[in-house]
């Protein structure tokens, strides 16, 4: 079925309304009449054969079709901004764009450490980060919406996706907790963990499997009081004193500063692995190559 050519002005109005949640606020931001935006949204729905926005309370929110369209609109208008910036700059001042997908399970502090080598390049790097589920990020990578995906597990073989794994090394893991928990469970570690309250990643997380194996091998049966998909949320609950939580040992200083937690003990032979996943076996993007070469040849476990 052949569709009419897309009117990008209509799409831009939809994009702004979706961000603002209101035609009135979008009209104020764009400096046009409310009636103009409403009419052009209607024309966009008509052209696409889908309703993209629907009322929810006092707000307008994207429908299922609208969320799909919004994802493409984000990419279209980001590219437009990058094009305008590139044309406005001299050749010597032109920035390098790096669009990164960060898997939900990747700790935010680790994400910064992995990206840091790209930010030290001689040329200015414009960094755009998207966070999401592993499968969704791989799909976006395959569609060339992303330059690289940073994650805690490699991509498996998949007939419809040609992507390549680039190992970025291993990080040793320890258990952290509030000073009170550390005083209680630090002595006689790791035997003291039997019955201790633990906060762990959910079972689909790669690190969780390694921790479970280590606990079983040492015949330790802790009290698992919480399981989390988001590593930052896990650490936030850990800061409250609900339980001990795992984290990379290399982040000990940052964890003390941000979560007021101290190291209780190290988990021997338990490490978290990180990968850069790209569309290329031989990486050509300078910023992605900087990440791979800075970290990929080094084991950074403690």
N, C-alpha and C positions, 0 to 999 in steps of 0.2 A: 504494500500500500504506500503510495507516494504522498508525502506530507507537503504542505505549503512551506516556503522558505521561512526560516525562523527570523522573527523581528527581534533584534538584540536590545532595542530600547524597551520593548515590552518585557523581555527577560530581565533587564536591569531593574525595572520597577518592581517586578516580582521578588527579585533578590533583596532589594532594600526593605520591602514590606515584610518579608520573612525574617529579616534581621530585627526590625523594629517591632514586629507583632501588631502593627496598626497602620492603616492607610493614612490616618491623620498625621501621625508622627513621621511616616515616610514622606508625605507631601511637604511637611515643614523642612525636613532634611534636604529634599531635592529642590525646593522652591517652586513647586508646581501646585495646581489645584487638586483637591481631593477627587473631584469628578474625573479629572484627566487620568489619574492613576487607576481609579475603579474601572473606567472604560477600557483602558489598555490591558488590565488584568483579565477582563472578560474576553478581549480579543485573543489573548495568549491562550486561555483555556480552550477557546473555540478552535484555534489553529492546531493545538496539540490533541484535542479530543479528550482532555482530562481536566478535572478540577484540581488545582494545585494548592489552594488555600481554603481552610474551613474555619468557622468561628469556634472558639473554645473559651467559654466565659467571655471575658472582655477582650480577648486577644484573637488574632488570626494566626493559625499555626499551619504548617505544611501538612497536607495529606500524605498518604503513602507515595503517590505519584509525585507530590511536591517535594518530599525528602529526596527522592531520586534526582529530580530536576535541580534541586538546590545544590547537591553535590557537584553536578556538572557546572552549574553557574559559578560556584566558588572557584573552580579551576579556570573557567573562561575569564572571569574578571581579575583573578590573580595574574594570569598570563598577560592580560591587557595592561595591568599596572607595571609588570616587569618590562613589557615592551616599551611603554612610555618612559620608564626610568632609563632603559638602555639607550633609547634614542636621544634622551636629554643629556646623557653623560658623554664625555669624551672617551675615546677608545682606551686610554690609559686608566680612566677612573671606573670603567665598567665593572659591576659586581658580578659574582658568580652565584647563581641560584642553586640551592640544595634543598630539595623537597624530600623529607624523611618521614617514613611511617614508623611509629614507635608502638610495639606490642604492649597490650594492657599489662602483661605480667612483668614488664621491664621496670625495675626501680628507677624513679625519676633521677636520683643522684647518679646512678650508673649511666643513664642516658646522657647526662651532661658529660661525664667522663669519656664516654665513647665518642661524642661529637666534638670534644675539645680539640683534637688534632686538626680537624677541618677548619676550625675557627682561628687557627694559628697560621694559616696559609698567607703568603705575601699579599695576594689579592683579597679584596673585601668579599666576604661570603654572606649572601642573604639567605638566612635559614628559615624554612617553613616546616613546622612539625605537625603531623597528624597522628592522633592516638586512636587505636581501635583494636578489634579482635584480629587474631593471627590470620585466619582465612580471608577476612575482608581486606586486610592489608596486602596479602599476596595477590588477590584479584586486582586491586588497584595498581600494584607493581606491574602485573602482566599487561595492563592497559596503558602503561607508561604514564600514569598519573603521579607516580613516585619515582624518585631516583634510587632509593635504597630502603630496605626495611631492616630495622634493628630489633632483635628478638632474643629470647632465651632458649630457642630450640631451632634446629635446622628444618628447612622445608623438605617434605618427603617427595618421592617420585610421583608425579602426577602427569598423566598423558596430555592434559590440556594446558599445563603451565610449564614453560621452559624458564626456570629460575635456577640460580646457582648460589650455593652456600659458601661463605667465606668466614672461617672461624676467627674469633677475636680473643681467644684465650679463656682461661678459667679463673674464677675468683673463689678463694677459700671462704667458707661460711662459718659464722659463729652464732651463738645465742646471746641476745641482749635483753636487758630489762631495767626497771627502776632500781635505785640504790637499795631499797628495801628487799626487793626480790633477789637482787644479786647477793646481798648479805645472807639471805636464807638458803639459796640454792647454789651459790658459788663454791662453798666448801664441799669437798668430796665429789666434785664434778668428774664424770658425768653420772655416777650412781645416784646423785642427789636428784636427778631428773625424774626418777621413778615416782609417779604421782604428782609431779610439778605441773602447774598450769602452762599450756603452750598455745600460742597463736600461730597458725600455719597457713601456707597457701592452700587453695582448693586442690582437690585430688588430680585435676587435669593438668596442674602445673608441673613442669619437669623437675623443679627443685623438690617439690613435695615427695615425689617418688624416691629420690635419693635420701631424703631425711627419714622417710618411713623405713627404708632398707637399713639405714644405720641404727635406728632405734631397735628394730627387730634383731639385728646382729648382736647388739649389746644387751638384749633382753630387758629393755627399758620400756615401761608402759606409762607414759605421761597422761595427764588429764588435758585433752584437747578441748579448750573452751571456746575457740573461735576459728573459722576458716574463711579466707578472704581471697577474692579474685584480684583485688587492687592492692599492690604492695604498700602504697602510701597510707591507705586506710588501715592496713594491718599494723603499721608502725604507729599510727595515731592511737589505736586502741592499746598498743603496747606502752605508749607514753602514760596512759591513764593508770597503769599498774594491773591491768586485767590478766596479763600473763607474759611469759618470756617469748621472744620472737626472733626468727632467723634473719640475718642480713650479711652482706659481704663484709669480711674483715677489713678490707681496704677502706671502708667508709666509717671506721670507728670514730674518727674525730668529728665527722659531719653528723653522725647519729647522736653523739653526746651533745652537740650544739643544738640540733633541731628537735630531738625527741627526748632530751634529758635522760638518756639511757646509757648504761655502761655494759661492757662485755662481761658476761658471766662465764663463758668458756668457749673453746673452739670445737668444731665437729670434724675430727680427722677424716680424711678421704671423702668429705662431702664438699663439692664445689658447684658453683653455678657457671654454666657455659653460655657464652653470648656469640651471636652470629650477625654478620651483615649479609643480607640476601639481595641479590641484584639480578637484572636481566642478562648480564654479561658474564661469561666465564673469565674474560680478561677485562677488568674494570677500566673504563676510559674517563669517567668523571673524576676530575682532579681532587675534589673534596672527598669523595667516597674512597679513592685510592689512598688519600692521606690517612683516613680512619683505618683502613685495612693494614697499611704498612706500619703504622705506629703501634698497633695493638696485636695484629694477627700473628706476628712472629715471636710474640713475647708471652710467656706464661706469667700471669700476674697474681697467682694465688699466694696467700701468705700461710 
